[in-house]
C-alpha cells in the first residue's frame, strides 16, 4: 500500500494543502522564467493553471504571486487580470510596480474593482489621458485629488473641465487643480466663484492675463467694424472683450447719474437693485454680472470691478459699506475680509482686472440664451454647447442661483 493510502483520513487535507502550496510556488517559478527558457505559449498555459489555483488560494499566497509577477516584463494576461481585481493588498504590488501593465489593464481594473484600487492606480507614475479620464469619471474626491497631485499624470481638457465642475461641490479639489498645467483661464475664472481666499489669489496671480497682444493684433479692425455699424454680433462680442476701454460711454449718456463715480456715491445711501444694474451698465457689464459681483461673499470681485473701471480706493470703500460688509473687527482691527479686498485691488493691474471682469461678463451674460437659461434652471448639461467655454462657465457659475 502506498504511503498516501496509508494516511489517516484527517491527515489528507493537510497533505493536499501542502502539495497545493508547493505546486503553486513551482508554477509561479515557471511563469517567471526568462524568455530564453520558456516561450509565450508555455507561459500562457502555465498562467491558465495558476488562475484556477489562485481562486482557492489563501490571501498571502495570492499576494506572493503578485509580488513575483510585478517585476516581469511579460506576464500572462489572464493571471494579471485576476490579480488586479483581487484584494487591494494583492493588487497593490502589480499596480505600483509592474511596468508591463497597459492602459487596457489599468482601465479594466478601475472599472471592475473598487475605490481602493482606483486610489492605487491614481498614485501610479506616468498615467495617460485615457486612464486618468476613467479614474476621474467616478467622482471620488480622494482619487481625483491623488490624480491631480501626480506630477507625471497627464489629463485631457475634457477631464480637467469635469474636475472644474466637480470642484463646485468639493472645494478641496480647487487647490490641487489650480496647480495643474492643463488648467486654462476659462476654468480658473469660473472656479474663482467658489474658491477660498488663497485659491482666489492664485487665480488672479496666475490667470489674470494681459490682452495687449490681442489688442495690438486687431487694432485696425475697430474702425472697420464701426464703419459697418457694429452690425455683426459675433465680431462685436469679440472686440468688446478685447478693447481697452472698460466703461460704457453710451450708457453714461443715458444714465440718470453723471458717471460711474456718481452712481457709486448714490449706492452709499443703499444698494438697491436699480443702482446695482446702473453700476453694471456704466461699468460695461450686464446687470446679471454686476449682481453676481455685489452678492459674492468673499468680496474680491468688487475690488476687481473697481480696478478694471478705474474707480478709486475711496469708491471701493463706498461700495463695501453699501454692501454692509465689515471694515473692523470687534477689537478694532482691520477686518480680514476688508484687508483681503484692499490687497486684491492693489495687486492687480488695470488691464488684467479687465480681462477677468470681461470674461465673467462674457460667460455670465453675453453667452446666455433662453435655451441656456432653461438648461441652467433644469440642471441639464446636455443642452449646452460642449465646445462653448462661456456656456459651460455660465452653467457652473449660475447653477447655485437657480437652486441647484
C-alpha positions, 0 to 999 in steps of 0.5 A, spaced: 500 500 500 502 506 498 504 511 503 498 516 501 493 510 502 496 509 508 494 516 511 489 517 516 483 520 513 484 527 517 491 527 515 489 528 507 487 535 507 493 537 510 497 533 505 493 536 499 494 543 502 501 542 502 502 539 495 497 545 493 502 550 496 508 547 493 505 546 486 503 553 486 510 556 488 513 551 482 508 554 477 509 561 479 517 559 478 515 557 471 511 563 469 517 567 471 522 564 467 526 568 462 524 568 455 530 564 453 527 558 457 520 558 456 516 561 450 509 565 450 505 559 449 508 555 455 507 561 459 500 562 457 498 555 459 502 555 465 498 562 467 491 558 465 493 553 471 495 558 476 488 562 475 484 556 477 489 555 483 489 562 485 481 562 486 482 557 492 488 560 494 489 563 501 490 571 501 498 571 502 499 566 497 495 570 492 499 576 494 506 572 493 504 571 486 503 578 485 509 580 488 513 575 483 509 577 477 510 585 478 517 585 476 516 581 469 516 584 463 511 579 460 506 576 464 500 572 462 494 576 461 489 572 464 493 571 471 494 579 471 487 580 470 485 576 476 490 579 480 488 586 479 481 585 481 483 581 487 484 584 494 487 591 494 493 588 498 494 583 492 493 588 487 497 593 490 504 590 488 502 589 480 499 596 480 505 600 483 510 596 480 509 592 474 511 596 468 508 591 463 501 593 465 497 597 459 492 602 459 487 596 457 489 593 464 489 599 468 482 601 465 479 594 466 481 594 473 478 601 475 472 599 472 471 592 475 474 593 482 473 598 487 475 605 490 481 602 493 484 600 487 482 606 483 486 610 489 492 605 487 492 606 480 491 614 481 498 614 485 501 610 479 507 614 475 506 616 468 498 615 467 495 617 460 489 621 458 485 615 457 486 612 464 486 618 468 479 620 464 476 613 467 479 614 474 476 621 474 469 619 471 467 616 478 467 622 482 471 620 488 474 626 491 480 622 494 482 619 487 481 625 483 485 629 488 491 623 488 490 624 480 491 631 480 497 631 485 501 626 480 506 630 477 507 625 471 499 624 470 497 627 464 489 629 463 485 631 457 481 638 457 475 634 457 477 631 464 480 637 467 473 641 465 469 635 469 474 636 475 472 644 474 465 642 475 466 637 480 470 642 484 463 646 485 461 641 490 468 639 493 472 645 494 478 641 496 479 639 489 480 647 487 487 647 490 490 641 487 487 643 480 489 650 480 496 647 480 495 643 474 498 645 467 492 643 463 488 648 467 486 654 462 483 661 464 476 659 462 476 654 468 480 658 473 475 664 472 469 660 473 472 656 479 474 663 482 466 663 484 467 658 489 474 658 491 477 660 498 481 666 499 488 663 497 485 659 491 482 666 489 489 669 489 492 664 485 487 665 480 488 672 479 496 671 480 496 666 475 490 667 470 489 674 470 492 675 463 494 681 459 490 682 452 495 687 449 497 682 444 490 681 442 489 688 442 495 690 438 493 684 433 486 687 431 487 694 432 485 696 425 479 692 425 475 697 430 474 702 425 472 697 420 467 694 424 464 701 426 464 703 419 459 697 418 455 699 424 457 694 429 452 690 425 455 683 426 454 680 433 459 675 433 465 680 431 462 685 436 462 680 442 469 679 440 472 686 440 468 688 446 472 683 450 478 685 447 478 693 447 481 697 452 476 701 454 472 698 460 466 703 461 460 704 457 460 711 454 453 710 451 450 708 457 453 714 461 449 718 456 443 715 458 444 714 465 440 718 470 447 719 474 453 723 471 458 717 471 460 711 474 463 715 480 456 718 481 452 712 481 457 709 486 456 715 491 448 714 490 449 706 492 452 709 499 445 711 501 443 703 499 444 698 494 438 697 491 437 693 485 436 699 480 443 702 482 446 695 482 444 694 474 446 702 473 453 700 476 453 694 471 451 698 465 456 704 466 461 699 468 460 695 461 457 689 464 450 686 464 446 687 470 446 679 471 454 680 472 454 686 476 449 682 481 453 676 481 459 681 483 455 685 489 452 678 492 459 674 492 461 673 499 468 673 499 468 680 496 474 680 491 470 681 485 468 688 487 475 690 488 476 687 481 470 691 478 473 697 481 480 696 478 478 694 471 473 701 471 478 705 474 474 707 480 478 709 486 480 706 493 475 711 496 469 708 491 471 701 493 470 703 500 463 706 498 461 700 495 463 695 501 459 699 506 453 699 501 454 692 501 454 692 509 460 688 509 465 689 515 471 694 515 473 692 523 473 687 527 470 687 534 477 689 537 478 694 532 482 691 527 482 691 520 477 686 518 480 680 514 475 680 509 476 688 508 484 687 508 483 681 503 479 686 498 484 692 499 490 687 497 486 684 491 485 691 488 492 693 489 495 687 486 492 687 480 493 691 474 488 695 470 488 691 464 488 684 467 482 686 472 479 687 465 480 681 462 477 677 468 471 682 469 470 681 461 470 674 461 465 673 467 461 678 463 462 674 457 460 667 460 455 670 465 451 674 460 453 675 453 453 667 452 446 666 455 440 664 451 433 662 453 435 655 451 441 656 456 437 659 461 432 653 461 438 648 461 441 652 467 434 652 471 433 644 469 440 642 471 441 639 464 448 639 461 446 636 455 443 642 452 449 646 452 454 647 447 460 642 449 465 646 445 462 653 448 467 655 454 462 661 456 456 656 456 459 651 460 462 657 465 455 660 465 452 653 467 457 652 473 457 659 475 449 660 475 447 653 477 447 655 485 442 661 483 437 657 480 437 652 486 441 647 484 
